[in-house]
Amino acid sequence: MRKLFFAGLLVVLIHCGPAAKNKQSLSSIPVEFIGNFKDDYGISYTISNSKWIQHPGIVYHLVSYNSSEKYFIARNDDKNPGEAGLYSRIDVMDFQNMEPFHWGFCLTAYKAKTPEEAIAAAAADRNNPKKGCGGFPFSRMKRE
């Protein structure tokens, strides 16, 4: 009985702790981020409810999406050429009057050891989209 109590307590702590407050279901990803895209550098992407693929072969497995703070947490694929198996934070923002670009992203963190470390990374500066991504611009995305 005591083991069952502690197992239940552990489940509650995991699902209700600080990290859980920052997670949201991947089913809550806005449709504007799902599909095939090309950034303003000519790189192609495919984004689904479970993966963010930078073609030809960099894959991020989406773990969570925070709609209020507008970022994804992802686990870098084990076969990625760099930072394999680590975690990334991908901040996103909407653009106005930049057609054909309607949104952009910043790879804010890409070598975090845990999802919590990626969540804790400093957010990109959305007030300065031309330099708010670590001194660089957000990558602007358009549908392919």
C-alpha positions as CSV (number, residue, x, y, z in Angstrom):
1,M,0.0,0.0,0.0
2,R,2.8,2.4,0.9
3,K,4.6,1.7,-2.5
4,L,1.3,2.4,-4.3
5,F,0.9,5.7,-2.4
6,F,4.4,6.9,-3.3
7,A,3.9,5.8,-7.0
8,G,0.7,7.9,-7.1
9,L,2.4,10.8,-5.5
10,L,5.2,10.7,-8.0
11,V,2.7,10.7,-10.9
12,V,1.0,13.8,-9.4
13,L,4.3,15.6,-8.9
14,I,5.4,14.9,-12.4
15,H,2.1,16.1,-14.0
16,C,1.6,19.0,-11.7
17,G,5.1,20.3,-11.0
18,P,6.8,23.4,-12.4
19,A,7.7,21.8,-15.7
20,A,4.1,20.7,-16.3
21,K,2.8,24.3,-15.9
22,N,4.9,25.2,-19.0
23,K,3.8,22.3,-21.1
24,Q,0.7,22.2,-23.3
25,S,-0.6,19.4,-25.5
26,L,0.8,19.2,-29.0
27,S,-2.7,19.0,-30.2
28,S,-2.9,22.7,-29.3
29,I,-0.4,23.7,-32.0
30,P,-2.0,26.4,-34.2
31,V,-2.6,25.3,-37.8
32,E,-0.5,28.2,-39.0
33,F,2.6,26.2,-37.9
34,I,1.6,22.9,-39.5
35,G,2.7,22.1,-43.1
36,N,5.5,22.7,-45.6
37,F,7.4,25.9,-45.4
38,K,10.5,27.7,-46.8
39,D,12.4,30.3,-44.8
40,D,13.9,33.5,-46.1
41,Y,17.2,31.7,-46.5
42,G,15.7,29.1,-48.9
43,I,15.7,26.2,-46.4
44,S,12.6,23.9,-46.6
45,Y,10.8,22.6,-43.5
46,T,8.0,20.2,-42.8
47,I,6.2,20.6,-39.5
48,S,3.6,18.2,-38.0
49,N,2.1,17.7,-34.6
50,S,5.0,15.5,-33.7
51,K,8.1,16.6,-35.8
52,W,9.8,19.7,-37.0
53,I,12.0,18.7,-39.9
54,Q,14.6,21.0,-41.5
55,H,15.3,19.4,-44.8
56,P,17.2,17.5,-45.8
57,G,17.8,15.7,-42.5
58,I,17.6,17.6,-39.3
59,V,14.7,16.4,-37.2
60,Y,13.3,17.8,-33.9
61,H,10.7,15.6,-32.1
62,L,8.2,18.0,-30.6
63,V,7.6,17.5,-26.9
64,S,5.4,20.4,-26.0
65,Y,4.0,23.7,-27.2
66,N,3.5,26.7,-24.9
67,S,0.8,28.9,-26.6
68,S,0.9,31.7,-24.1
69,E,4.7,32.2,-24.4
70,K,4.8,30.9,-28.0
71,Y,7.5,28.3,-28.0
72,F,8.1,24.6,-28.8
73,I,10.3,22.3,-26.8
74,A,11.8,19.5,-28.9
75,R,14.2,16.6,-28.5
76,N,16.9,16.6,-31.2
77,D,16.9,13.4,-33.2
78,D,19.7,10.9,-32.3
79,K,20.8,11.1,-36.0
80,N,21.1,14.8,-36.2
81,P,24.6,16.0,-37.2
82,G,24.9,18.2,-34.1
83,E,23.5,18.2,-30.6
84,A,21.9,14.7,-31.2
85,G,19.6,13.6,-28.4
86,L,19.7,17.0,-26.6
87,Y,16.7,19.4,-26.3
88,S,15.8,22.6,-28.2
89,R,13.6,25.6,-27.6
90,I,12.1,27.1,-30.7
91,D,10.5,30.5,-30.1
92,V,7.9,31.6,-32.7
93,M,6.2,34.9,-33.5
94,D,3.6,36.2,-35.9
95,F,4.4,38.9,-38.5
96,Q,2.2,41.6,-39.8
97,N,2.6,43.2,-43.2
98,M,5.5,41.0,-44.3
99,E,3.7,38.9,-46.9
100,P,4.4,36.2,-48.0
101,F,6.0,35.7,-44.5
102,H,3.4,35.3,-41.8
103,W,5.5,34.0,-38.9
104,G,9.1,33.3,-37.9
105,F,11.1,31.3,-35.5
106,C,14.3,31.5,-33.4
107,L,16.2,28.4,-32.3
108,T,16.6,29.9,-28.8
109,A,18.3,26.9,-27.2
110,Y,19.5,23.8,-29.1
111,K,21.8,21.9,-26.7
112,A,19.9,21.8,-23.5
113,K,20.4,18.6,-21.5
114,T,16.8,18.4,-20.3
115,P,13.4,19.8,-21.4
116,E,13.4,21.9,-18.2
117,E,16.7,23.5,-19.2
118,A,15.3,24.3,-22.6
119,I,12.2,25.9,-21.1
120,A,14.4,28.0,-18.8
121,A,16.4,29.4,-21.7
122,A,16.0,33.1,-22.1
123,A,13.2,33.9,-24.6
124,A,14.0,35.5,-28.0
125,D,13.3,39.3,-28.1
126,R,10.1,39.5,-30.2
127,N,10.2,43.3,-29.9
128,N,13.3,43.3,-32.1
129,P,12.7,40.6,-34.8
130,K,15.7,41.8,-36.8
131,K,18.2,41.1,-34.0
132,G,16.2,39.4,-31.2
133,C,17.4,35.9,-32.0
134,G,20.8,36.1,-30.3
135,G,21.8,39.1,-32.4
136,F,20.3,37.6,-35.6
137,P,16.9,38.0,-37.2
138,F,14.1,35.5,-36.7
139,S,13.9,33.1,-39.7
140,R,10.8,34.2,-41.6
141,M,8.5,31.4,-42.8
142,K,6.2,31.1,-45.8
143,R,4.1,28.3,-47.0
144,E,5.4,26.2,-49.9
